[in-house]
């Protein structure tokens, strides 16, 4: 038995030449060409086994404590591998593999550090072990064994070269995975922002935040700890494994959650089950944990907690960075949604005050005056005054009642249509602004009067346009634009949308035309819902106009066209 630790440099004299060098270079290129981490490891192990003639090969990725986190092998049947249970840890002979170079053994069972094979493990003799380094750090260890006649310095040179290529490939695969993960987190954050700002129920939004974070982070459970009654930080929502056991748990004031929210910095925990300071009992049933603050502009909204089961791989620092970014974006959207809700409540209170003022100043005062007139009629009739003398007073009172009815109708109409007092141009600009959330960009809006665009702030032109279109037709034009923008957001997958509203002429000979043109995928081959476009066609028929939905003149995308004659 020989124990031959060999550096990579010492094996150069036995480096492959000729066809062997070509074969090695092809193998190096093959390993380095994959961006999938699992694919890189599998290809590396198979190539090392094939080029050295080893019947058994494996790569073992270890954590800081030397426990296996990823194990890829070839040669051992799947049934036998399943029977063996967990992969080998960094103990015995495996702990003697150097960080540089290789460990060559004629018979690993004769090594002083050999501690035996697990029950059912196939017998193995010769052994070659080498470290795989990524960014100057040992990432994992390659094991090759049981080659007839033993391994050579030539095999060592092959393995060292392939291990270097594997290190580069692993680094590239990690960068690619991290970039894809960041993109996934970014899209998830944008979805949350869109959902909150579109007015969705707060509880539904929080549930979506938890479910999305759990999915993107590959966690088993996600929980949201939010400030509750009495200033306590409590898990109000959880999603995934053992979620019900977490809901309602109060976070200790000196615990991790409070620290994360107050300091605004996330943290990683390798295993809650092994931690001695976990006082929330249900959380002891989990292993790795990630705490990210829901914080924006120095304000702590809560804490996002991601959990994995015991024995799962821990979260990486890159997971924490992306999770913190997602949590900050979710917190900002949450605060903006709260502000929008507060603004809506304030607007509602202002509207109630306006309604009360209008009712008092207009309808109620007029009805009070009418009541006084009728009281006069009653008194005079009681004194026996000639009824003909009371006719004029009654007729005036009836006119006042009619006036009161009209005033109340106007107030009710304003309640049903708060935009009734707003001009067409302003309402169209509002629709374009609101569509930004669903589209992901601002659509273009062009409003023209007699083929001349109406500039921003030109109230004279806008008033002329309103006078020609009229109130009823204005409502339909706004509804058509709203439906067109909604269709573009739902179906077109567009990167650009333009809305054109043109008013030409006046009276019955004039017309208003609406066009919503979107690039993108165009009309779907099968449309199972037509309620929206059916409404547009009905609106056109009501005014004696026309409606069409087809392919854009450019050949790409969709063109919605709607027109109607003016009043």
C-alpha positions in Angstrom: 0.0 0.0 0.0 1.3 3.5 -0.9 -0.1 6.8 0.2 0.9 9.4 -2.4 -0.3 13.0 -1.9 0.6 14.7 -5.2 0.5 18.4 -6.1 -0.9 19.5 -9.4 2.5 20.8 -10.5 4.3 17.6 -9.8 2.1 15.7 -12.2 3.0 17.9 -15.2 5.6 15.5 -16.4 2.9 12.9 -16.8 0.4 15.3 -18.5 -1.5 13.9 -21.5 0.0 14.4 -24.9 -1.2 13.7 -28.5 -4.7 12.1 -28.7 -4.8 12.0 -24.9 -4.4 15.8 -24.8 -7.1 16.3 -27.4 -9.4 14.0 -25.4 -8.7 16.0 -22.2 -9.3 19.3 -23.9 -12.6 18.1 -25.3 -13.5 17.0 -21.8 -12.6 20.4 -20.3 -14.7 22.2 -22.9 -17.6 19.8 -22.3 -17.5 20.5 -18.5 -17.2 24.2 -19.0 -20.1 24.5 -21.5 -22.9 23.8 -19.1 -24.7 26.5 -17.0 -26.8 24.1 -15.0 -25.1 23.3 -11.7 -26.4 19.7 -11.5 -25.4 19.1 -15.1 -21.9 20.4 -14.5 -21.4 18.0 -11.5 -22.8 15.0 -13.3 -20.7 15.6 -16.5 -17.6 16.2 -14.4 -17.9 12.9 -12.5 -18.7 10.8 -15.6 -15.8 12.3 -17.5 -13.3 11.8 -14.7 -14.4 8.2 -14.3 -14.2 7.5 -18.1 -10.8 9.2 -18.7 -9.2 7.4 -15.7 -10.9 4.1 -16.1 -12.5 4.1 -12.7 -15.6 2.0 -12.2 -16.8 4.2 -9.3 -16.7 8.0 -9.1 -18.5 10.8 -7.1 -18.3 14.4 -6.2 -19.2 15.4 -2.6 -20.2 19.0 -1.8 -19.8 19.7 1.9 -21.0 22.3 4.3 -18.8 24.1 6.9 -19.1 21.2 9.3 -18.0 18.6 6.7 -21.5 17.2 6.2 -22.6 16.4 2.7 -25.1 18.8 1.0 -24.8 17.5 -2.6 -23.6 14.1 -3.7 -23.4 13.0 -7.4 -22.1 9.5 -8.1 -21.6 7.0 -10.9 -21.1 3.3 -10.7 -23.1 2.3 -7.6 -26.6 1.1 -8.6 -29.4 3.4 -7.5 -31.0 0.7 -5.3 -27.7 0.2 -3.4 -27.2 3.9 -3.1 -30.7 4.3 -1.6 -30.0 1.5 0.9 -26.8 3.2 2.1 -28.8 6.2 3.2 -26.9 9.5 3.6 -23.8 10.3 1.5 -20.3 10.1 3.2 -19.1 12.9 5.4 -15.6 14.3 5.6 -14.3 11.7 8.0 -11.7 8.9 7.9 -9.7 8.6 4.6 -11.9 11.3 3.0 -10.7 13.9 5.5 -7.1 13.4 4.3 -7.7 14.7 0.7 -5.5 17.8 0.4 -6.8 21.2 -0.7 -4.2 21.2 -3.5 -3.2 18.2 -5.6 -4.5 14.7 -5.2 -4.5 11.7 -2.8 -3.4 8.4 -4.5 -3.9 5.2 -2.6 -3.3 1.6 -3.9 -5.7 0.3 -1.3 -7.8 2.7 0.8 -8.7 0.0 3.3 -5.0 -0.2 4.4 -4.9 3.6 5.2 -4.5 4.3 8.9 -7.5 6.6 8.8 -9.8 4.0 7.2 -12.9 3.4 9.4 -14.7 0.7 7.3 -17.5 0.7 4.8 -21.2 1.0 5.7 -23.3 -2.2 5.5 -24.1 -3.0 1.9 -21.4 -0.7 0.5 -19.5 -2.4 -2.5 -15.9 -3.2 -1.8 -13.3 -0.7 -3.1 -9.6 -0.8 -3.3 -7.5 1.8 -5.2 -8.5 5.4 -4.6 -7.9 8.8 -6.1 -9.2 11.9 -4.3 -9.0 15.6 -5.3 -10.4 18.9 -4.2 -12.5 21.0 -6.5 -11.9 24.7 -5.8 -14.2 27.6 -6.7 -12.9 31.1 -6.3 -9.9 29.9 -4.3 -12.1 28.0 -1.8 -12.7 24.3 -1.6 -16.1 23.6 -3.0 -16.2 19.8 -2.9 -14.2 16.6 -3.3 -13.9 14.2 -6.1 -13.7 10.5 -5.3 -12.5 7.8 -7.8 -12.0 4.2 -6.8 -11.3 0.6 -7.6 -9.5 1.1 -10.9 -7.8 -2.3 -11.8 -4.0 -1.9 -11.4 -4.4 1.4 -9.4 -4.4 5.0 -10.5 -1.3 6.7 -12.1 0.3 10.1 -12.1 -1.3 10.5 -15.6 -4.7 10.0 -14.0 -3.8 12.6 -11.4 -2.9 15.1 -14.1 -6.2 14.5 -15.9 -8.2 14.9 -12.7 -6.4 18.1 -11.7 -7.1 19.6 -15.2 -10.7 18.6 -15.1 -11.1 19.8 -11.5 -9.9 23.3 -12.5 -12.3 23.3 -15.4 -15.1 22.1 -13.1 -14.3 24.9 -10.7 -14.7 27.5 -13.4 -17.9 25.9 -14.6 -19.4 25.7 -11.1 -18.6 29.4 -10.6 -20.3 30.3 -13.9 -23.3 28.1 -13.1 -23.6 29.7 -9.6 -23.5 33.2 -11.2 -26.1 32.2 -13.8 -28.4 30.7 -11.1 -28.0 33.8 -8.9 -28.8 36.1 -11.9 -31.9 34.0 -12.7 -32.9 34.0 -9.0 -32.5 37.8 -8.8 -34.7 38.2 -11.9 -37.3 35.9 -10.4 -37.3 38.0 -7.2 -37.6 41.2 -9.2 -40.5 40.0 -11.2 -42.2 38.8 -8.0 -41.7 42.2 -6.4 -43.2 43.9 -9.5 -46.2 41.6 -9.3 -46.7 42.5 -5.6 -46.5 46.2 -6.4 -49.0 46.0 -9.2 -51.4 44.0 -7.0 -51.2 46.4 -4.0 -51.6 49.5 -6.1 -54.5 48.1 -8.1 -56.5 48.1 -4.9 -56.6 44.4 -4.0 -57.6 43.4 -0.5 -54.8 43.8 2.0 -55.0 40.2 3.3 -55.0 38.8 -0.2 -51.8 40.8 -1.0 -50.1 39.6 2.2 -50.9 36.0 1.4 -49.5 36.5 -2.1 -46.3 38.0 -0.7 -45.8 35.0 1.6 -46.6 32.4 -1.1 -44.4 34.1 -3.7 -41.5 34.5 -1.4 -41.7 30.8 -0.4 -41.7 29.7 -4.0 -38.9 32.0 -5.2 -36.6 31.2 -2.3 -37.3 27.4 -2.5 -38.4 27.5 1.1 -40.8 25.1 2.7 -42.6 27.8 4.7 -42.9 31.5 4.6 -44.3 33.7 7.4 -45.1 37.4 7.9 -44.6 38.8 11.4 -46.5 42.1 11.6 -47.1 44.7 14.4 -50.4 44.0 16.1 -52.4 45.0 19.1 -50.4 46.3 22.0 -47.4 46.9 19.8 -46.6 43.2 19.7 -44.9 41.6 16.7 -47.0 38.6 15.7 -47.0 36.0 12.9 -50.3 37.0 11.2 -49.9 35.0 8.1 -48.0 31.8 7.1 -47.8 29.6 4.0 -46.5 26.1 3.5 -45.3 23.3 5.8 -46.5 23.5 9.4 -48.0 27.0 8.6 -50.9 26.6 11.0 -48.6 26.1 14.0 -46.9 29.4 13.4 -50.0 31.7 13.0 -50.6 33.8 16.1 -47.2 33.3 17.7 -45.8 36.4 19.4 -42.2 37.2 18.7 -40.0 37.9 21.8 -39.0 41.5 22.2 -35.3 40.5 22.4 -35.5 37.9 19.6 -34.3 37.8 16.1 -37.5 39.2 14.5 -37.5 42.4 16.6 -33.8 42.9 16.0 -34.2 42.5 12.2 -37.2 45.0 12.1 -35.6 47.6 14.3 -32.1 47.5 12.7 -33.3 47.0 9.2 -30.8 44.3 8.4 -31.7 40.7 7.6 -29.9 37.6 9.0 -29.4 33.9 8.3 -29.8 31.0 10.8 -28.1 27.7 9.9 -30.6 25.7 11.9 -33.4 26.7 14.3 -33.7 23.2 15.6 -30.1 23.3 16.9 -30.3 26.9 18.2 -30.4 27.3 22.0 -32.1 30.7 21.9 -35.3 29.8 19.9 -38.2 30.5 22.3 -41.1 30.3 19.8 -41.6 26.6 20.1 -43.2 25.8 16.7 -40.1 27.3 15.0 -37.9 24.6 16.5 -39.4 22.2 14.0 -37.4 23.9 11.2 -33.8 23.9 10.1 -32.4 26.8 8.0 -34.1 30.2 8.4 -33.9 33.6 6.7 -35.2 36.8 8.3 -35.7 39.9 6.0 -37.0 43.3 7.2 -40.1 44.7 5.5 -38.8 48.2 5.8 -39.0 51.4 3.7 -37.7 54.9 4.4 -36.7 53.8 7.9 -40.2 52.6 8.8 -40.5 49.0 9.8 -43.6 47.3 8.4 -42.8 43.8 9.6 -40.5 40.8 9.0 -40.5 38.2 6.2 -39.4 34.8 7.6 -38.4 32.0 5.2 -37.9 28.5 6.7 -36.7 25.1 5.4 -37.1 21.7 6.9 -34.5 20.1 9.2 -31.7 18.7 7.1 -32.3 21.0 4.1 -29.4 23.1 2.7 -29.0 26.5 4.4 -29.8 29.8 2.7 -26.9 31.5 1.0 -25.9 35.1 1.6 -27.1 35.8 -2.0 -30.6 34.5 -0.9 -30.6 37.1 1.9 -29.6 40.0 -0.5 -32.4 39.2 -3.0 -34.9 38.5 -0.2 -34.2 41.8 1.5 -34.6 43.6 -1.9 -38.0 41.9 -2.4 -39.1 42.6 1.1 -38.2 46.3 0.8 -40.1 46.6 -2.5 -43.1 44.8 -0.9 -43.0 47.1 2.1 -42.9 50.2 -0.2 -45.9 49.0 -2.2 -47.7 48.2 1.1 -47.0 51.8 2.4 -48.1 53.3 -0.9 -51.3 51.2 -0.8 -52.0 52.4 2.7 -51.4 56.0 1.6 -53.7 55.5 -1.3 -56.4 54.0 1.0 -56.0 57.0 3.3 -56.4 59.3 0.4 -59.5 57.5 -0.8 -61.0 57.8 2.7 -60.2 61.5 2.8 -61.7 62.0 -0.6 -64.8 60.1 0.5 -65.2 62.3 3.6 -64.8 65.4 1.4 -67.4 64.1 -0.9 -69.8 63.5 1.9 -69.3 67.0 3.1 -70.0 68.4 -0.4 -73.2 66.3 -0.7 -74.4 67.5 2.7 -73.6 71.1 1.7 -75.4 70.8 -1.6 -78.4 69.1 -0.1 -78.6 71.8 2.6 -78.0 74.8 0.3 -80.1 73.6 -2.6 -82.7 71.0 -2.0 -83.4 71.3 1.7 -83.7 75.1 1.7 -86.0 74.9 -1.3 -88.2 72.2 0.3 -88.3 74.3 3.5 -89.5 77.3 1.5 -92.1 75.1 -0.1 -93.3 73.9 3.3 -93.7 77.5 4.4 -95.9 78.2 1.4 -98.1 75.2 2.0 -98.4 76.2 5.7 -99.7 79.6 4.5 -102.3 77.8 2.2 -103.4 75.7 5.2 -103.9 78.7 7.5 -105.8 80.8 4.9 -108.0 77.8 4.0 -108.9 77.4 7.7 -110.0 81.1 7.7 -112.3 80.5 4.8 -110.4 82.3 2.1 -111.7 81.8 -1.4 -109.8 78.8 -2.9 -109.2 80.7 -6.1 -106.9 83.0 -4.2 -104.8 80.1 -3.1 -104.2 78.6 -6.5 -101.2 80.8 -7.4 -99.5 79.9 -4.1 -100.1 76.1 -4.7 -98.8 76.3 -8.2 -95.6 78.1 -7.0 -95.2 75.4 -4.3 -95.5 72.7 -6.9 -92.8 74.4 -9.1 -90.6 74.5 -6.0 -91.1 70.8 -5.5 -90.2 70.1 -9.1 -87.1 72.2 -8.7 -86.1 70.3 -5.5 -86.6 67.0 -7.3 -84.3 68.2 -10.1 -81.7 69.3 -7.6 -81.7 65.9 -5.8 -81.5 64.1 -9.2 -78.4 66.1 -10.1 -76.8 65.3 -6.8 -77.6 61.6 -7.2 -76.2 61.6 -10.7 -73.0 63.2 -9.5 -72.8 60.4 -6.9 -73.2 57.7 -9.6 -70.7 59.4 -11.9 -68.1 61.4 -10.1 -66.4 62.2 -13.4 -69.6 64.0 -14.7 -68.0 67.4 -14.1 -64.7 66.4 -15.6 -63.9 67.0 -19.3 -63.2 64.3 -21.9 -59.5 65.1 -22.3 -58.8 65.0 -18.5 -60.7 61.7 -18.1 -58.8 60.1 -21.0 -55.5 61.2 -19.5 -56.6 59.7 -16.2 -57.4 56.3 -17.9 -54.0 56.3 -19.6 -52.3 57.0 -16.3 -54.2 54.2 -14.5 -53.4 51.8 -17.3 -49.6 52.2 -16.6 -49.9 49.6 -13.7 -51.4 46.8 -15.8 -49.3 47.5 -18.9 -46.0 48.1 -17.1 -45.4 51.3 -19.1 -47.3 54.5 -20.0 -49.5 54.3 -23.2 -49.3 57.2 -25.6 -52.5 59.4 -25.9 -53.3 61.7 -28.8 -56.5 63.7 -28.7 -57.3 65.8 -31.7 -60.1 68.3 -32.7 -60.6 68.6 -36.5 -57.3 66.8 -37.0 -55.4 69.3 -34.8 -53.9 67.7 -31.6 -55.2 69.3 -28.4 -52.1 70.3 -26.3 -51.8 69.8 -22.6 -53.3 72.7 -20.6 -55.3 74.1 -23.6 -58.6 74.4 -21.7 -60.3 76.4 -24.6 -59.8 73.5 -27.1 -60.8 71.0 -24.4 -64.0 72.9 -23.7 -64.8 73.0 -27.4 -64.3 69.3 -27.7 -66.6 68.7 -24.7 -69.3 70.9 -26.2 -69.3 68.9 -29.4 -69.2 65.4 -27.9 -71.8 65.8 -25.1 -72.1 64.0 -21.8 -73.6 60.7 -22.9 -71.2 60.1 -25.8 -68.2 61.1 -23.5 -69.0 58.3 -21.1 -69.0 55.8 -24.0 -65.7 57.1 -25.4 -64.0 56.8 -22.0 -65.5 53.3 -21.6 -64.1 52.2 -25.0 -60.6 53.5 -24.2 -60.7 51.8 -20.8 -61.7 48.4 -22.4 -59.1 48.8 -25.1 -56.3 49.4 -22.7 -57.5 46.5 -20.5 -57.5 44.2 -23.4 -53.9 45.3 -24.4 -52.8 44.6 -20.8 -54.5 41.2 -20.6 -53.9 39.7 -24.0 -51.5 41.6 -26.2 -48.3 41.2 -24.2 -47.5 44.6 -25.8 -44.4 46.8 -25.4 -46.1 49.8 -26.8 -49.8 51.1 -27.0 -51.1 54.2 -28.6 -54.6 55.7 -28.0 -56.0 58.1 -30.7 -59.3 60.0 -30.1 -60.3 62.2 -33.0 -63.3 64.5 -33.1 -64.3 65.9 -36.5 -67.1 68.3 -37.3 -70.1 69.0 -35.1 -73.7 67.9 -34.8 -75.2 65.0 -36.7 -72.6 65.3 -39.5 -69.7 65.2 -37.1 -68.1 62.1 -35.6 -65.8 60.8 -32.9 -63.3 58.0 -33.6 -61.4 56.0 -31.1 -58.4 53.8 -32.0 -56.3 51.7 -29.5 -53.3 50.2 -31.3 -51.0 47.7 -29.5 -48.0 45.9 -30.7 -47.2 42.4 -29.3 -48.7 39.0 -29.9 -51.9 40.3 -31.5 -55.3 38.5 -31.3 -55.3 35.0 -29.7 -56.4 32.3 -32.1 -59.2 31.3 -29.8 -61.1 33.9 -27.7 -63.3 32.3 -25.1 -64.5 35.6 -23.6 -66.1 38.3 -25.6 -68.1 40.2 -23.0 -65.8 43.3 -23.1 -65.7 43.6 -26.9 -69.5 42.8 -27.0 -70.2 45.8 -24.9 -68.1 48.0 -27.2 -70.1 46.8 -30.2 -73.4 47.5 -28.3 -72.2 51.0 -27.4 -71.5 51.6 -31.1 -74.9 50.3 -32.2 -76.6 52.5 -29.6 -75.2 55.6 -31.3 -75.5 54.3 -34.9 -71.7 53.9 -35.1 -69.3 51.0 -35.8 -66.8 48.8 -34.0 -64.0 46.5 -35.2 -61.1 44.6 -33.7 -58.4 43.2 -36.0 -54.8 43.2 -36.9 -52.8 46.4 -36.9 -52.1 47.9 -40.3 -48.4 47.2 -39.7 -49.2 43.5 -39.6 -48.1 43.1 -35.9 -50.3 43.6 -32.9 -53.9 44.6 -32.6 -56.1 47.6 -33.7 -59.3 48.4 -31.9 -61.4 50.9 -33.8 -64.7 52.5 -32.6 -66.7 55.4 -34.0 -70.0 57.2 -33.6 -71.7 60.3 -35.0 -72.0 63.4 -32.8 -75.3 64.4 -31.2 
